[in-house]
Amino acid sequence: MMKIKMRALSWLVSLICAIRTEERLVVTGADVPVFAYAGEDVILNCSVDTHVPLRELQVEWMKTNEEIQVLLFMEGRYRPESQPERFRGRAEFFSEEIPKGNFSMKLRDVKTEDRGEFMCTVHTDRESVSATAYVQELGFSKRHISTLVLSMAAAVFAVFICIPVLRCIQNEEKSNRALLLYYIHVSVPCILISIAFTLWGTIE
């Protein structure tokens, strides 16, 4: 009788160990860097394959080179209060995809300082597993290009209009035409540069 009980206990322990062994935690990220223009939205992939219930998982996205926590999922829900101001309203999970193990992050309105490595780390009571994603060098957006064009136009216009203005000065002209050229030479480049700086401010 004792032998039977010992065998049953041994079998039960083996079964529990087998079940625990079957519990797995696999975290998969993107294999290639993500390229984006400033101002665009990007998705950084993080897929979690595990038997651990959602409420027992803690998932966080970090900006690794700056050690900033971007997103946090804990105790079965997203924790927006942990999000820094810099990423508030820009970084988010796909809530409807979380039950499927999809903890990918959507990063809105990408900025130049967002480039670099992000890490998705999944914690359980037993272990932690991470996957990385990269936002590579950002290309020029339409607003960047518009800023560059306006700045160059201001410089070209200032040089171009400078020639007739100098001629008027040399000839000591005091006509309405000379006065108009002078005002144009002073005001138009300033207006173009002001617009360019305004655009740059909206980008950064």
PERA-V552171 format. One record per residue. RES is the residue in one letter. PHI is phi as a letter, one per 30 degrees, with the letter a starting at -180 (* if undefined). NEAR is the number of other ideal C-beta (glycine too) atoms within 12 Angstrom. Layout:
res->[RES RES]
phi->[PHI PHI]
near->[NEAR NEAR]
This chain:
res->[M M K I K M R A L S W L V S L I C A I R T E E R L V V T G A D V P V F A Y A G E D V I L N C S V D T H V P L R E L Q V E W M K T N E E I Q V L L F M E G R Y R P E S Q P E R F R G R A E F F S E E I P K G N F S M K L R D V K T E D R G E F M C T V H T D R E S V S A T A Y V Q E L G F S K R H I S T L V L S M A A A V F A V F I C I P V L R C I Q N E E K S N R A L L L Y Y I H V S V P C I L I S I A F T L W G T I E]
phi->[* d d d d d d d d d d d d d d d d d d d d d d b b b c b c d d b d c c a d e j d c b c c d a c c c a c d d e d c c b b b c b c d d c h c d c b b c a h i a d c d d d d d e e c d i c c a d c e d c e e d i c c d c c c d h e c d d d d k c c b c c c c b d c a b b b b c b b c d e c d d d d d d d d d d d d d d d d d d d d d d d d d d d d d d d d d h d b d d d d d d d d d d d d d d e d d d d d d d d d d d d d d c]
near->[7 8 9 10 11 12 13 14 14 14 14 14 14 14 14 14 13 12 13 17 12 13 20 19 28 20 34 23 30 26 12 13 21 31 17 29 26 32 28 26 21 31 27 41 30 39 29 36 20 28 19 28 14 26 16 20 35 31 44 34 41 31 33 22 16 18 14 26 29 42 39 31 39 24 15 17 19 26 19 22 13 23 26 21 13 18 30 17 14 26 39 29 35 23 19 10 20 26 18 16 29 26 45 35 44 30 36 21 28 34 29 22 20 37 26 28 27 41 33 41 32 37 25 25 16 17 19 21 28 26 33 28 39 27 36 22 17 28 19 19 24 17 26 25 20 23 29 20 20 27 23 18 22 27 19 16 25 23 16 18 25 21 15 21 26 18 17 24 17 11 14 10 18 11 13 11 16 21 16 18 25 23 18 23 27 19 18 26 26 18 20 26 23 18 22 27 19 17 25 22 12 19 27 20]
